[in-house]
Amino acid sequence: MLVSTSAVLLLGLFIWFLLRIRYLRWADTLLCGTFGFLVAKTVAAPVVQAVLVAVSGFLGQLRF
């Protein structure tokens, strides 16, 4: 749950930034959000979550 919440916040900030610099329009944002909600209700949702967990685990192990 923590990974999905962090990913949602990160993606939300990224979308806000794109809207702020006028690279993304509101219609594009609504379309992306709708697509995300629809994907969350499909069979692909566990796969997407597993990929996010794997990527966040990999990024968490990186040391700079």
TORKOLPA-468071 format. One record per residue: residue number from 1; x, y, z of N, C-alpha, C in turn; residue in three letters. Coordinates in steps of 0.001 Angstrom, whole numbers. Example, Ala and Ser with C-alpha at 12.3 -4.5 7.8 and 13.67 -1.06 7.14 Angstrom:
<atom><vomi>1</vomi><n_xx>13190</n_xx><n_yy>-5690</n_yy><n_zz>7800</n_zz><ca_xx>12300</ca_xx><ca_yy>-4500</ca_yy><ca_zz>7800</ca_zz><c_xx>13200</c_xx><c_yy>-3300</c_yy><c_zz>7800</c_zz><marmar>ALA</marmar></atom>
<atom><vomi>2</vomi><n_xx>12850</n_xx><n_yy>-2250</n_yy><n_zz>7080</n_zz><ca_xx>13670</ca_xx><ca_yy>-1060</ca_yy><ca_zz>7140</ca_zz><c_xx>12900</c_xx><c_yy>30</c_yy><c_zz>7870</c_zz><marmar>SER</marmar></atom>
//
This chain:
<atom><vomi>1</vomi><n_xx>823</n_xx><n_yy>-1194</n_yy><n_zz>0</n_zz><ca_xx>0</ca_xx><ca_yy>0</ca_yy><ca_zz>0</ca_zz><c_xx>864</c_xx><c_yy>1253</c_yy><c_zz>0</c_zz><marmar>MET</marmar></atom>
<atom><vomi>2</vomi><n_xx>1973</n_xx><n_yy>1205</n_yy><n_zz>697</n_zz><ca_xx>2846</ca_xx><ca_yy>2362</ca_yy><ca_zz>769</ca_zz><c_xx>3430</c_xx><c_yy>2690</c_yy><c_zz>-600</c_zz><marmar>LEU</marmar></atom>
<atom><vomi>3</vomi><n_xx>3785</n_xx><n_yy>1662</n_yy><n_zz>-1363</n_zz><ca_xx>4358</ca_xx><ca_yy>1894</ca_yy><ca_zz>-2684</ca_zz><c_xx>3321</c_xx><c_yy>2531</c_yy><c_zz>-3595</c_zz><marmar>VAL</marmar></atom>
<atom><vomi>4</vomi><n_xx>2101</n_xx><n_yy>2036</n_yy><n_zz>-3585</n_zz><ca_xx>1092</ca_xx><ca_yy>2602</ca_yy><ca_zz>-4469</ca_zz><c_xx>758</c_xx><c_yy>4039</c_yy><c_zz>-4076</c_zz><marmar>SER</marmar></atom>
<atom><vomi>5</vomi><n_xx>724</n_xx><n_yy>4330</n_yy><n_zz>-2781</n_zz><ca_xx>465</ca_xx><ca_yy>5696</ca_yy><ca_zz>-2337</ca_zz><c_xx>1600</c_xx><c_yy>6615</c_yy><c_zz>-2771</c_zz><marmar>THR</marmar></atom>
<atom><vomi>6</vomi><n_xx>2826</n_xx><n_yy>6169</n_yy><n_zz>-2622</n_zz><ca_xx>3969</ca_xx><ca_yy>6976</ca_yy><ca_zz>-3052</ca_zz><c_xx>3954</c_xx><c_yy>7181</c_yy><c_zz>-4560</c_zz><marmar>SER</marmar></atom>
<atom><vomi>7</vomi><n_xx>3628</n_xx><n_yy>6140</n_yy><n_zz>-5299</n_zz><ca_xx>3575</ca_xx><ca_yy>6256</ca_yy><ca_zz>-6755</ca_zz><c_xx>2476</c_xx><c_yy>7216</c_yy><c_zz>-7183</c_zz><marmar>ALA</marmar></atom>
<atom><vomi>8</vomi><n_xx>1330</n_xx><n_yy>7163</n_yy><n_zz>-6529</n_zz><ca_xx>235</ca_xx><ca_yy>8067</ca_yy><ca_zz>-6859</ca_zz><c_xx>641</c_xx><c_yy>9510</c_yy><c_zz>-6571</c_zz><marmar>VAL</marmar></atom>
<atom><vomi>9</vomi><n_xx>1279</n_xx><n_yy>9745</n_yy><n_zz>-5442</n_zz><ca_xx>1718</ca_xx><ca_yy>11103</ca_yy><ca_zz>-5119</ca_zz><c_xx>2767</c_xx><c_yy>11596</c_yy><c_zz>-6107</c_zz><marmar>LEU</marmar></atom>
<atom><vomi>10</vomi><n_xx>3715</n_xx><n_yy>10740</n_yy><n_zz>-6451</n_zz><ca_xx>4758</ca_xx><ca_yy>11123</ca_yy><ca_zz>-7396</ca_zz><c_xx>4173</c_xx><c_yy>11420</c_yy><c_zz>-8774</c_zz><marmar>LEU</marmar></atom>
<atom><vomi>11</vomi><n_xx>3295</n_xx><n_yy>10540</n_yy><n_zz>-9246</n_zz><ca_xx>2683</ca_xx><ca_yy>10766</ca_yy><ca_zz>-10548</ca_zz><c_xx>1768</c_xx><c_yy>11986</c_yy><c_zz>-10526</c_zz><marmar>LEU</marmar></atom>
<atom><vomi>12</vomi><n_xx>1090</n_xx><n_yy>12205</n_yy><n_zz>-9408</n_zz><ca_xx>259</ca_xx><ca_yy>13397</ca_yy><ca_zz>-9287</ca_zz><c_xx>1077</c_xx><c_yy>14673</c_yy><c_zz>-9361</c_zz><marmar>GLY</marmar></atom>
<atom><vomi>13</vomi><n_xx>2214</n_xx><n_yy>14686</n_yy><n_zz>-8692</n_zz><ca_xx>3096</ca_xx><ca_yy>15855</ca_yy><ca_zz>-8763</ca_zz><c_xx>3653</c_xx><c_yy>16055</c_yy><c_zz>-10167</c_zz><marmar>LEU</marmar></atom>
<atom><vomi>14</vomi><n_xx>3968</n_xx><n_yy>14948</n_yy><n_zz>-10834</n_zz><ca_xx>4478</ca_xx><ca_yy>15026</ca_yy><ca_zz>-12200</ca_zz><c_xx>3416</c_xx><c_yy>15589</c_yy><c_zz>-13138</c_zz><marmar>PHE</marmar></atom>
<atom><vomi>15</vomi><n_xx>2173</n_xx><n_yy>15145</n_yy><n_zz>-12995</n_zz><ca_xx>1082</ca_xx><ca_yy>15667</ca_yy><ca_zz>-13820</ca_zz><c_xx>853</c_xx><c_yy>17142</c_yy><c_zz>-13514</c_zz><marmar>ILE</marmar></atom>
<atom><vomi>16</vomi><n_xx>892</n_xx><n_yy>17519</n_yy><n_zz>-12227</n_zz><ca_xx>729</ca_xx><ca_yy>18927</ca_yy><ca_zz>-11868</ca_zz><c_xx>1822</c_xx><c_yy>19781</c_yy><c_zz>-12520</c_zz><marmar>TRP</marmar></atom>
<atom><vomi>17</vomi><n_xx>3069</n_xx><n_yy>19273</n_yy><n_zz>-12508</n_zz><ca_xx>4175</ca_xx><ca_yy>20004</ca_yy><ca_zz>-13115</ca_zz><c_xx>3965</c_xx><c_yy>20163</c_yy><c_zz>-14617</c_zz><marmar>PHE</marmar></atom>
<atom><vomi>18</vomi><n_xx>3531</n_xx><n_yy>19090</n_yy><n_zz>-15286</n_zz><ca_xx>3280</ca_xx><ca_yy>19183</ca_yy><ca_zz>-16725</ca_zz><c_xx>2138</c_xx><c_yy>20150</c_yy><c_zz>-17032</c_zz><marmar>LEU</marmar></atom>
<atom><vomi>19</vomi><n_xx>1118</n_xx><n_yy>20167</n_yy><n_zz>-16183</n_zz><ca_xx>49</ca_xx><ca_yy>21139</ca_yy><ca_zz>-16369</ca_zz><c_xx>557</c_xx><c_yy>22561</c_yy><c_zz>-16145</c_zz><marmar>LEU</marmar></atom>
<atom><vomi>20</vomi><n_xx>1429</n_xx><n_yy>22704</n_yy><n_zz>-15170</n_zz><ca_xx>1961</ca_xx><ca_yy>24026</ca_yy><ca_zz>-14817</ca_zz><c_xx>2782</c_xx><c_yy>24631</c_yy><c_zz>-15956</c_zz><marmar>ARG</marmar></atom>
<atom><vomi>21</vomi><n_xx>3568</n_xx><n_yy>23811</n_yy><n_zz>-16641</n_zz><ca_xx>4386</ca_xx><ca_yy>24326</ca_yy><ca_zz>-17739</ca_zz><c_xx>3631</c_xx><c_yy>24264</c_yy><c_zz>-19074</c_zz><marmar>ILE</marmar></atom>
<atom><vomi>22</vomi><n_xx>2331</n_xx><n_yy>23971</n_yy><n_zz>-18998</n_zz><ca_xx>1448</ca_xx><ca_yy>23953</ca_yy><ca_zz>-20159</ca_zz><c_xx>1841</c_xx><c_yy>22895</c_yy><c_zz>-21194</c_zz><marmar>ARG</marmar></atom>
<atom><vomi>23</vomi><n_xx>2484</n_xx><n_yy>21826</n_yy><n_zz>-20755</n_zz><ca_xx>2830</ca_xx><ca_yy>20736</ca_yy><ca_zz>-21662</ca_zz><c_xx>1682</c_xx><c_yy>19742</c_yy><c_zz>-21757</c_zz><marmar>TYR</marmar></atom>
<atom><vomi>24</vomi><n_xx>840</n_xx><n_yy>19713</n_yy><n_zz>-20747</n_zz><ca_xx>-264</ca_xx><ca_yy>18758</ca_yy><ca_zz>-20679</ca_zz><c_xx>-1552</c_xx><c_yy>19544</c_yy><c_zz>-20476</c_zz><marmar>LEU</marmar></atom>
<atom><vomi>25</vomi><n_xx>-2572</n_xx><n_yy>19192</n_yy><n_zz>-21233</n_zz><ca_xx>-3851</ca_xx><ca_yy>19877</ca_yy><ca_zz>-21088</ca_zz><c_xx>-4741</c_xx><c_yy>19096</c_yy><c_zz>-20130</c_zz><marmar>ARG</marmar></atom>
<atom><vomi>26</vomi><n_xx>-5815</n_xx><n_yy>19746</n_yy><n_zz>-19667</n_zz><ca_xx>-6729</ca_xx><ca_yy>19109</ca_yy><ca_zz>-18713</ca_zz><c_xx>-7392</c_xx><c_yy>17884</c_yy><c_zz>-19318</c_zz><marmar>TRP</marmar></atom>
<atom><vomi>27</vomi><n_xx>-7711</n_xx><n_yy>17920</n_yy><n_zz>-20591</n_zz><ca_xx>-8345</ca_xx><ca_yy>16765</ca_yy><ca_zz>-21235</ca_zz><c_xx>-7402</c_xx><c_yy>15560</c_yy><c_zz>-21219</c_zz><marmar>ALA</marmar></atom>
<atom><vomi>28</vomi><n_xx>-6117</n_xx><n_yy>15806</n_yy><n_zz>-21453</n_zz><ca_xx>-5130</ca_xx><ca_yy>14722</ca_yy><ca_zz>-21400</ca_zz><c_xx>-5038</c_xx><c_yy>14134</c_yy><c_zz>-20004</c_zz><marmar>ASP</marmar></atom>
<atom><vomi>29</vomi><n_xx>-5074</n_xx><n_yy>15002</n_yy><n_zz>-19002</n_zz><ca_xx>-4996</ca_xx><ca_yy>14551</ca_yy><ca_zz>-17617</ca_zz><c_xx>-6209</c_xx><c_yy>13704</c_yy><c_zz>-17242</c_zz><marmar>THR</marmar></atom>
<atom><vomi>30</vomi><n_xx>-7391</n_xx><n_yy>14149</n_yy><n_zz>-17631</n_zz><ca_xx>-8596</ca_xx><ca_yy>13376</ca_yy><ca_zz>-17342</ca_zz><c_xx>-8586</c_xx><c_yy>12031</c_yy><c_zz>-18059</c_zz><marmar>LEU</marmar></atom>
<atom><vomi>31</vomi><n_xx>-8081</n_xx><n_yy>12019</n_yy><n_zz>-19289</n_zz><ca_xx>-7990</ca_xx><ca_yy>10771</ca_yy><ca_zz>-20032</ca_zz><c_xx>-7015</c_xx><c_yy>9802</c_yy><c_zz>-19365</c_zz><marmar>LEU</marmar></atom>
<atom><vomi>32</vomi><n_xx>-5872</n_xx><n_yy>10306</n_yy><n_zz>-18913</n_zz><ca_xx>-4888</ca_xx><ca_yy>9466</ca_yy><ca_zz>-18216</ca_zz><c_xx>-5460</c_xx><c_yy>8939</c_yy><c_zz>-16901</c_zz><marmar>CYS</marmar></atom>
<atom><vomi>33</vomi><n_xx>-6152</n_xx><n_yy>9777</n_yy><n_zz>-16167</n_zz><ca_xx>-6753</ca_xx><ca_yy>9346</ca_yy><ca_zz>-14912</ca_zz><c_xx>-7817</c_xx><c_yy>8289</c_yy><c_zz>-15115</c_zz><marmar>GLY</marmar></atom>
<atom><vomi>34</vomi><n_xx>-8655</n_xx><n_yy>8483</n_yy><n_zz>-16111</n_zz><ca_xx>-9685</ca_xx><ca_yy>7495</ca_yy><ca_zz>-16424</ca_zz><c_xx>-9059</c_xx><c_yy>6173</c_yy><c_zz>-16832</c_zz><marmar>THR</marmar></atom>
<atom><vomi>35</vomi><n_xx>-8020</n_xx><n_yy>6239</n_yy><n_zz>-17650</n_zz><ca_xx>-7318</ca_xx><ca_yy>5021</ca_yy><ca_zz>-18058</ca_zz><c_xx>-6741</c_xx><c_yy>4301</c_yy><c_zz>-16842</c_zz><marmar>PHE</marmar></atom>
<atom><vomi>36</vomi><n_xx>-6173</n_xx><n_yy>5046</n_yy><n_zz>-15913</n_zz><ca_xx>-5608</ca_xx><ca_yy>4439</ca_yy><ca_zz>-14708</ca_zz><c_xx>-6660</c_xx><c_yy>3737</c_yy><c_zz>-13868</c_zz><marmar>GLY</marmar></atom>
<atom><vomi>37</vomi><n_xx>-7820</n_xx><n_yy>4361</n_yy><n_zz>-13710</n_zz><ca_xx>-8901</ca_xx><ca_yy>3726</ca_yy><ca_zz>-12953</ca_zz><c_xx>-9397</c_xx><c_yy>2475</c_yy><c_zz>-13649</c_zz><marmar>PHE</marmar></atom>
<atom><vomi>38</vomi><n_xx>-9473</n_xx><n_yy>2511</n_yy><n_zz>-14971</n_zz><ca_xx>-9934</ca_xx><ca_yy>1330</ca_yy><ca_zz>-15701</ca_zz><c_xx>-8918</c_xx><c_yy>198</c_yy><c_zz>-15637</c_zz><marmar>LEU</marmar></atom>
<atom><vomi>39</vomi><n_xx>-7632</n_xx><n_yy>523</n_yy><n_zz>-15706</n_zz><ca_xx>-6596</ca_xx><ca_yy>-506</ca_yy><ca_zz>-15609</ca_zz><c_xx>-6610</c_xx><c_yy>-1135</c_yy><c_zz>-14220</c_zz><marmar>VAL</marmar></atom>
<atom><vomi>40</vomi><n_xx>-6915</n_xx><n_yy>-343</n_yy><n_zz>-13199</n_zz><ca_xx>-6937</ca_xx><ca_yy>-856</ca_yy><ca_zz>-11829</ca_zz><c_xx>-8016</c_xx><c_yy>-1914</c_yy><c_zz>-11625</c_zz><marmar>ALA</marmar></atom>
<atom><vomi>41</vomi><n_xx>-9012</n_xx><n_yy>-1925</n_yy><n_zz>-12476</n_zz><ca_xx>-10097</ca_xx><ca_yy>-2891</ca_yy><ca_zz>-12339</ca_zz><c_xx>-9929</c_xx><c_yy>-4102</c_yy><c_zz>-13245</c_zz><marmar>LYS</marmar></atom>
<atom><vomi>42</vomi><n_xx>-8820</n_xx><n_yy>-4213</n_yy><n_zz>-13954</n_zz><ca_xx>-8607</ca_xx><ca_yy>-5332</ca_yy><ca_zz>-14867</ca_zz><c_xx>-7675</c_xx><c_yy>-6360</c_yy><c_zz>-14249</c_zz><marmar>THR</marmar></atom>
<atom><vomi>43</vomi><n_xx>-7387</n_xx><n_yy>-7382</n_yy><n_zz>-15021</n_zz><ca_xx>-6476</ca_xx><ca_yy>-8435</ca_yy><ca_zz>-14582</ca_zz><c_xx>-5039</c_xx><c_yy>-7924</c_yy><c_zz>-14541</c_zz><marmar>VAL</marmar></atom>
<atom><vomi>44</vomi><n_xx>-4768</n_xx><n_yy>-6833</n_yy><n_zz>-15232</n_zz><ca_xx>-3411</ca_xx><ca_yy>-6287</ca_yy><ca_zz>-15290</ca_zz><c_xx>-3007</c_xx><c_yy>-5572</c_yy><c_zz>-14004</c_zz><marmar>ALA</marmar></atom>
<atom><vomi>45</vomi><n_xx>-3938</n_xx><n_yy>-5283</n_yy><n_zz>-13124</n_zz><ca_xx>-3633</ca_xx><ca_yy>-4518</ca_yy><ca_zz>-11907</ca_zz><c_xx>-2574</c_xx><c_yy>-5193</c_yy><c_zz>-11030</c_zz><marmar>ALA</marmar></atom>
<atom><vomi>46</vomi><n_xx>-2654</n_xx><n_yy>-6513</n_yy><n_zz>-10758</n_zz><ca_xx>-1597</ca_xx><ca_yy>-7133</ca_yy><ca_zz>-9951</ca_zz><c_xx>-231</c_xx><c_yy>-7095</c_yy><c_zz>-10629</c_zz><marmar>PRO</marmar></atom>
<atom><vomi>47</vomi><n_xx>-216</n_xx><n_yy>-7196</n_yy><n_zz>-11949</n_zz><ca_xx>1058</ca_xx><ca_yy>-7142</ca_yy><ca_zz>-12678</ca_zz><c_xx>1668</c_xx><c_yy>-5754</c_yy><c_zz>-12558</c_zz><marmar>VAL</marmar></atom>
<atom><vomi>48</vomi><n_xx>852</n_xx><n_yy>-4731</n_yy><n_zz>-12729</n_zz><ca_xx>1337</ca_xx><ca_yy>-3351</ca_yy><ca_zz>-12612</ca_zz><c_xx>1847</c_xx><c_yy>-3096</c_yy><c_zz>-11205</c_zz><marmar>VAL</marmar></atom>
<atom><vomi>49</vomi><n_xx>1123</n_xx><n_yy>-3581</n_yy><n_zz>-10204</n_zz><ca_xx>1556</ca_xx><ca_yy>-3387</ca_yy><ca_zz>-8826</ca_zz><c_xx>2852</c_xx><c_yy>-4140</c_yy><c_zz>-8547</c_zz><marmar>GLN</marmar></atom>
<atom><vomi>50</vomi><n_xx>2994</n_xx><n_yy>-5346</n_yy><n_zz>-9085</n_zz><ca_xx>4231</ca_xx><ca_yy>-6106</ca_yy><ca_zz>-8888</ca_zz><c_xx>5416</c_xx><c_yy>-5396</c_yy><c_zz>-9528</c_zz><marmar>ALA</marmar></atom>
<atom><vomi>51</vomi><n_xx>5214</n_xx><n_yy>-4813</n_yy><n_zz>-10692</n_zz><ca_xx>6288</ca_xx><ca_yy>-4066</ca_yy><ca_zz>-11356</ca_zz><c_xx>6671</c_xx><c_yy>-2845</c_yy><c_zz>-10532</c_zz><marmar>VAL</marmar></atom>
<atom><vomi>52</vomi><n_xx>5669</n_xx><n_yy>-2135</n_yy><n_zz>-10002</n_zz><ca_xx>5964</ca_xx><ca_yy>-968</ca_yy><ca_zz>-9174</ca_zz><c_xx>6720</c_xx><c_yy>-1352</c_yy><c_zz>-7906</c_zz><marmar>LEU</marmar></atom>
<atom><vomi>53</vomi><n_xx>6350</n_xx><n_yy>-2473</n_yy><n_zz>-7297</n_zz><ca_xx>7049</ca_xx><ca_yy>-2937</ca_yy><ca_zz>-6093</ca_zz><c_xx>8483</c_xx><c_yy>-3320</c_yy><c_zz>-6435</c_zz><marmar>VAL</marmar></atom>
<atom><vomi>54</vomi><n_xx>8685</n_xx><n_yy>-4000</n_yy><n_zz>-7565</n_zz><ca_xx>10033</ca_xx><ca_yy>-4400</ca_yy><ca_zz>-7968</ca_zz><c_xx>10911</c_xx><c_yy>-3187</c_yy><c_zz>-8267</c_zz><marmar>ALA</marmar></atom>
<atom><vomi>55</vomi><n_xx>10364</n_xx><n_yy>-2216</n_yy><n_zz>-8968</n_zz><ca_xx>11137</ca_xx><ca_yy>-1016</ca_yy><ca_zz>-9306</ca_zz><c_xx>11461</c_xx><c_yy>-219</c_yy><c_zz>-8048</c_zz><marmar>VAL</marmar></atom>
<atom><vomi>56</vomi><n_xx>10495</n_xx><n_yy>-92</n_yy><n_zz>-7158</n_zz><ca_xx>10765</ca_xx><ca_yy>656</ca_yy><ca_zz>-5931</ca_zz><c_xx>11768</c_xx><c_yy>-72</c_yy><c_zz>-5046</c_zz><marmar>SER</marmar></atom>
<atom><vomi>57</vomi><n_xx>11731</n_xx><n_yy>-1401</n_yy><n_zz>-5033</n_zz><ca_xx>12732</ca_xx><ca_yy>-2168</ca_yy><ca_zz>-4287</ca_zz><c_xx>14119</c_xx><c_yy>-1975</c_yy><c_zz>-4863</c_zz><marmar>GLY</marmar></atom>
<atom><vomi>58</vomi><n_xx>14202</n_xx><n_yy>-1974</n_yy><n_zz>-6197</n_zz><ca_xx>15489</ca_xx><ca_yy>-1752</ca_yy><ca_zz>-6857</ca_zz><c_xx>16019</c_xx><c_yy>-354</c_yy><c_zz>-6569</c_zz><marmar>PHE</marmar></atom>
<atom><vomi>59</vomi><n_xx>15148</n_xx><n_yy>642</n_yy><n_zz>-6674</n_zz><ca_xx>15582</ca_xx><ca_yy>2017</ca_yy><ca_zz>-6410</ca_zz><c_xx>15943</c_xx><c_yy>2218</c_yy><c_zz>-4941</c_zz><marmar>LEU</marmar></atom>
<atom><vomi>60</vomi><n_xx>15278</n_xx><n_yy>1484</n_yy><n_zz>-4060</n_zz><ca_xx>15596</ca_xx><ca_yy>1589</ca_yy><ca_zz>-2635</ca_zz><c_xx>16939</c_xx><c_yy>1002</c_yy><c_zz>-2268</c_zz><marmar>GLY</marmar></atom>
<atom><vomi>61</vomi><n_xx>17455</n_xx><n_yy>98</n_yy><n_zz>-3108</n_zz><ca_xx>18756</ca_xx><ca_yy>-515</ca_yy><ca_zz>-2822</ca_zz><c_xx>19913</c_xx><c_yy>249</c_yy><c_zz>-3430</c_zz><marmar>GLN</marmar></atom>
<atom><vomi>62</vomi><n_xx>19644</n_xx><n_yy>1234</n_yy><n_zz>-4271</n_zz><ca_xx>20724</ca_xx><ca_yy>2010</ca_yy><ca_zz>-4877</ca_zz><c_xx>21380</c_xx><c_yy>2912</c_yy><c_zz>-3844</c_zz><marmar>LEU</marmar></atom>
<atom><vomi>63</vomi><n_xx>22663</n_xx><n_yy>2948</n_yy><n_zz>-3861</n_zz><ca_xx>23422</ca_xx><ca_yy>3809</ca_yy><ca_zz>-2962</ca_zz><c_xx>24264</c_xx><c_yy>4770</c_yy><c_zz>-3777</c_zz><marmar>ARG</marmar></atom>
<atom><vomi>64</vomi><n_xx>24149</n_xx><n_yy>6039</n_yy><n_zz>-3448</n_zz><ca_xx>24914</ca_xx><ca_yy>7050</ca_yy><ca_zz>-4186</ca_zz><c_xx>26072</c_xx><c_yy>7533</c_yy><c_zz>-3372</c_zz><marmar>PHE</marmar></atom>
//
